[in-house]
Amino acid sequence: MPTIRLIPSTYYLSSTQYLSVSNASNMYHNTDNTTHATVTNSQSGTTSYYIYIRGFNFSDIPSAAVVSSFTVKLKASESGVNTSTSYSPKLCHGTSQITSTCSAVTATATVLSFTGVSETWSDIVEYGSDFGIRINCRRANRNTTGYMYIYGAEIEVTYTVPNPSTVTSTLTGDGTINPSGTYSTYDGEEYTLTITPTNKSDPVTAKLNNTDITSQLVAHGVGSSVALTASDHTTSGIQSGSSYAAYCEGHTAESPSSSGTSSNMYASSGSTGYAAYSFDFSGIPSDATIESIEVKCYGHRENATIDSSHVSQVVIYNGSTAISDTVDFPSTSNTIITVEPNATVSRSDLNNVSLRHYVGYYGGLILGITFEVEYSTGGGIDHYTYTYTVSGDATIAVKIGESNTIFVKINGSWIAATKVYRRVGGTWVEQDDLTSVFLSGTNYKQN
């Protein structure tokens, strides 16, 4: 069975006042790594402060995979840090602990494994970027600087995939296809072929395992994109800080507002509220086809804990229906998060689309939003796509450009043949290349 070692890509500090990290990229490796990042605890006392290692590449596992086992590992050592098992590393969802057991970090670089993990693999994957390893950097003694040396971390996953398959795509004519040639995949995976004619007016035909699929090709017009900022907002259930909701209007996630960088809006105890941001989509033609939507938000949460009272998250809405997953701001430090719809959005739907920022009793704030829409219009075809669910090995044959047509005279009229067969070795075989059907110097007659 195949095994993959997922590695982290980000970190979060419970205190940026007392904790600092140098050579952070050294810990974005698996536990074979021999160089380390250094976390320094400069606080004079023995208070617990934590680094959370996050951002594991879950998407590298095939979506059709069946996971049989997984083990979370950490390679680290310390100097001047408390090594009591009470302060050993923990697995976390956000900053909330996940039941698990791990030995304490010692002065010798050691690979530590987490056992007794309460969550299932599907739970871990669902946590996504909020899943992490918490390492306590508590000093062993007052006025003695503590150092945590982190060499790497990994989630070692063993899995199987149902029926590995190959899809082979070929092209006749002037243009490109992607993927081209043999592509390895698995049964149940979604495969998409993109066909781009050089001459946009050339006809395109395609066959899957010699069955015509031309009618299933999706034509895409000339592409355009627009990046919008929030133009207005409404609020519901906001207890305090509702005026701060306007700070992000007119500001992108890449160039956010400088106001309210540490301000927060929040709801009353035991409830949530939200600010709903609207956008001016009038510049997108009414007949446009929406190809993709990506929303980037720059902001923060008030408290690092993620639970029903500590809420700072965004979700895309179409009217009163959520059309995206909920994405949490991961940190009290301002950062960019990205959210995308998980449902098809039409041009008319955009008129009702908004972005909601939910907050709890401990809330947060958004300081900039970039709502990017890629769309195509009917001013000519740019490319085609074909998508299907893989079931066994397959061949897709694409033809771009005019194909030769054979006409047969029937009752005095010339009729174009939709299919042409040639007898080969006693069997009638359909012909794709009509130029090779007839032999030079041979006369033919219709039976």
NORCORMO-V536531 format. One record per pair of residues at least 4 apart in sequence whose ideal C-beta (glycine too) atoms are under 6 Angstrom apart, sorted by the first residue. I is the first residue (numbers start at 1). J is the second residue. D is the distance in Angstrom with one decimal. If there is no record, write none. Layout:
i: [I;I]
j: [J;J]
d: [D;D]
//
This chain:
i: [1;1;3;4;5;5;5;6;6;6;7;7;7;8;8;8;8;8;9;9;10;10;11;11;12;12;13;13;14;14;15;15;18;18;18;18;19;19;20;21;21;22;23;24;26;26;26;27;27;27;29;29;30;30;31;31;31;31;31;33;33;36;36;36;37;38;38;39;39;39;40;41;41;41;44;45;46;46;48;48;49;50;50;51;52;52;53;53;53;54;54;55;56;58;61;62;62;64;64;64;64;65;65;66;67;67;67;68;69;70;70;70;71;71;72;72;73;73;73;74;74;74;74;75;75;75;76;76;77;77;77;77;78;78;79;80;80;80;80;80;81;81;81;82;82;82;83;83;85;87;87;88;88;89;89;89;90;90;91;91;91;92;92;92;93;93;93;94;94;95;95;98;99;100;100;100;101;101;102;102;103;119;119;124;127;133;135;137;137;139;161;162;163;164;165;165;165;165;165;166;166;166;167;167;167;168;168;169;169;169;169;170;171;171;172;173;173;173;174;174;175;175;175;175;176;177;177;178;179;185;185;185;187;187;189;190;191;192;192;193;193;194;194;195;195;195;196;197;197;200;200;202;202;204;204;205;205;206;206;206;207;207;208;208;209;217;217;218;219;219;220;220;220;221;221;221;222;222;222;223;224;225;226;226;227;227;228;228;229;229;229;230;230;230;230;231;231;232;233;233;233;234;235;235;235;236;236;237;237;238;238;238;239;239;239;240;241;241;242;244;244;244;244;245;247;247;247;247;248;248;248;248;248;251;251;251;252;252;253;253;253;253;253;253;256;256;256;257;260;263;264;264;264;264;265;265;265;266;266;266;267;267;267;267;267;269;272;272;272;273;274;274;275;276;276;277;278;279;281;284;284;285;287;288;288;288;289;290;290;291;291;291;292;293;293;294;294;295;295;295;296;296;296;297;297;297;297;298;298;298;299;299;299;299;300;300;300;300;301;301;301;301;302;302;302;303;303;304;305;306;306;309;309;310;310;311;311;311;312;312;312;312;313;313;313;314;314;314;315;315;315;315;316;316;316;316;317;317;317;318;318;318;318;319;323;323;324;324;324;327;327;329;329;331;341;345;357;359;359;404;404;405;406;406;406;407;407;408;408;409;410;419;420;420;420;421;421;422;422;422;423;424;431]
j: [158;160;158;157;30;154;156;56;57;155;28;30;154;28;53;55;56;153;28;55;54;55;51;53;52;331;19;51;49;50;19;49;41;42;43;49;41;49;40;37;39;38;37;37;35;36;37;37;150;152;33;152;152;154;73;75;111;152;154;151;152;149;150;151;150;147;149;51;137;148;147;137;139;146;143;142;139;142;136;138;137;134;136;135;132;134;132;133;153;129;132;129;155;125;65;161;186;161;186;188;189;159;161;160;121;157;159;158;158;121;155;157;113;156;114;155;111;113;154;89;112;133;153;111;151;152;105;150;107;108;109;149;105;148;147;140;144;145;146;147;140;146;148;87;138;140;104;106;104;136;138;102;104;102;133;135;97;134;98;100;114;97;132;134;98;127;130;130;306;304;305;119;118;114;116;117;115;116;112;114;112;123;124;131;131;153;148;146;148;146;186;187;187;186;185;187;390;392;393;182;184;393;183;191;394;182;395;177;180;193;396;397;177;398;399;399;400;401;198;400;196;197;198;400;196;195;398;194;183;189;191;390;390;391;390;389;390;385;387;386;396;383;385;204;384;398;383;202;400;380;381;400;401;384;400;214;399;213;214;398;212;397;213;396;394;384;386;385;381;384;376;382;383;376;377;378;379;380;382;376;375;374;283;373;370;372;279;371;250;252;369;248;249;277;369;279;280;278;245;275;277;276;242;245;275;273;274;267;273;242;265;273;266;267;268;266;264;265;265;260;263;265;365;275;257;259;260;367;257;366;367;368;369;256;257;368;368;370;296;297;298;336;368;370;298;367;368;367;365;365;302;363;364;365;359;363;365;359;361;363;271;272;273;359;360;361;311;358;360;359;356;358;357;354;356;355;354;371;350;288;375;377;378;347;375;377;376;345;375;374;375;376;374;341;373;340;372;339;355;371;336;338;370;314;337;366;369;336;367;368;329;365;366;367;329;332;334;364;312;329;332;364;362;363;364;310;362;332;310;310;328;360;361;360;362;358;359;360;329;359;363;364;326;328;358;327;339;357;322;324;326;356;323;324;341;355;322;354;356;323;349;352;353;352;341;343;339;341;342;337;339;337;364;335;345;349;366;363;364;434;435;416;417;420;434;414;416;415;417;414;415;430;431;434;437;428;430;429;431;437;428;429;437]
d: [5.4;5.2;4.9;5.2;4.6;4.5;5.3;4.5;5.3;4.3;6.0;5.5;5.6;5.7;4.7;5.1;5.6;5.3;5.6;3.6;5.0;3.7;5.7;5.4;4.4;5.2;4.6;5.7;5.2;4.4;5.2;4.6;6.0;5.5;3.8;5.5;5.9;5.2;5.1;6.0;5.4;4.9;4.9;5.1;4.7;5.4;4.4;4.1;4.1;5.7;3.7;3.9;5.4;4.2;5.1;4.0;4.6;5.1;5.6;4.8;4.1;4.2;5.8;4.7;4.9;5.9;5.8;5.2;5.4;4.2;5.8;4.6;5.6;4.0;5.5;5.7;5.1;6.0;5.4;4.4;5.4;5.1;5.8;5.2;4.3;5.2;5.5;4.6;5.2;5.9;3.8;5.7;5.7;5.3;5.1;5.3;5.7;5.6;4.9;4.1;5.4;4.2;5.2;5.1;4.6;5.9;4.6;5.2;4.8;5.6;5.7;4.6;5.7;4.8;4.4;5.3;5.7;5.2;5.2;5.8;4.9;5.6;4.8;4.8;4.0;5.2;4.8;5.0;5.9;5.9;4.2;4.7;4.9;5.3;4.4;5.6;5.0;5.8;4.3;6.0;6.0;4.4;5.7;5.1;4.6;4.7;4.8;5.8;5.1;4.2;5.4;5.1;4.3;4.8;5.8;5.0;5.0;4.6;4.2;4.5;5.7;5.7;5.3;4.7;5.9;4.9;5.6;4.8;3.1;4.7;5.0;5.4;3.6;4.5;5.8;4.8;5.0;4.6;5.3;4.8;5.3;3.8;5.6;5.5;3.9;5.6;6.0;5.8;4.9;4.1;4.5;5.1;4.0;5.6;5.6;5.7;5.3;5.7;5.3;5.4;5.7;5.2;4.9;5.5;5.0;4.9;4.8;5.4;5.9;5.7;4.5;5.2;4.9;5.0;4.7;5.6;3.1;4.1;4.4;5.9;5.4;4.2;4.9;4.4;5.0;5.3;5.5;4.7;4.4;4.7;6.0;5.2;5.6;5.6;5.0;5.9;5.2;5.8;4.4;4.7;6.0;5.9;5.3;5.7;4.4;5.6;4.2;4.6;4.8;5.6;5.7;5.3;4.7;5.6;5.4;4.6;4.9;5.2;5.7;4.7;5.5;4.8;4.7;5.4;5.6;4.4;5.4;5.0;4.8;5.5;5.0;5.6;5.3;3.6;4.9;5.3;5.4;5.7;5.1;5.2;5.9;4.5;6.0;5.5;5.4;4.7;4.6;4.5;5.3;5.7;6.0;5.7;4.8;4.0;4.9;5.9;4.8;4.9;5.3;5.2;4.8;5.1;4.9;5.9;5.0;5.8;5.7;5.3;2.9;4.2;5.5;4.3;5.9;5.1;4.3;5.9;5.8;3.2;5.9;5.1;5.0;5.0;5.5;4.0;4.5;5.0;4.4;5.7;6.0;4.6;5.3;5.3;5.4;5.1;4.6;4.1;5.2;4.5;3.9;5.8;4.1;5.1;4.5;4.4;4.3;4.0;3.1;4.6;5.6;5.6;4.3;4.9;5.6;5.4;5.7;5.3;5.9;5.2;5.9;3.3;4.9;5.2;3.8;5.7;5.7;4.8;5.5;5.4;5.2;5.9;4.6;4.6;4.9;4.7;4.9;4.6;5.3;5.1;4.4;5.2;5.8;5.4;5.9;5.0;4.2;5.3;4.9;5.1;5.2;4.4;5.7;5.8;4.6;5.3;5.5;5.4;4.9;5.0;6.0;5.1;5.4;5.3;4.4;5.4;5.5;5.3;5.4;5.1;5.2;4.1;5.6;5.5;3.9;5.5;5.6;5.6;4.8;5.4;3.6;4.5;6.0;4.1;4.6;5.2;5.3;4.9;4.2;5.6;4.2;5.8;5.7;5.1;4.8;5.8;4.4;5.6;5.5;3.2;4.5;5.7;5.8;2.9;5.1;4.6;5.2;5.6;5.5;5.3;5.2;5.5;4.8;5.5;5.3;3.9;5.3;5.7;5.7;5.1;5.7;4.8;5.4;5.5;5.5;4.5;4.6;4.3;5.1;5.0;5.7;5.2;4.6;6.0;5.5;5.5;5.5;4.8;5.2;3.1;5.8;4.2;5.7;5.3;4.6;5.5;5.8;4.3;5.6;5.5;5.8;5.3;5.1;5.8;4.9;6.0;5.9;4.4;5.5;5.9;5.3;5.6;5.6;4.7;5.3]
//
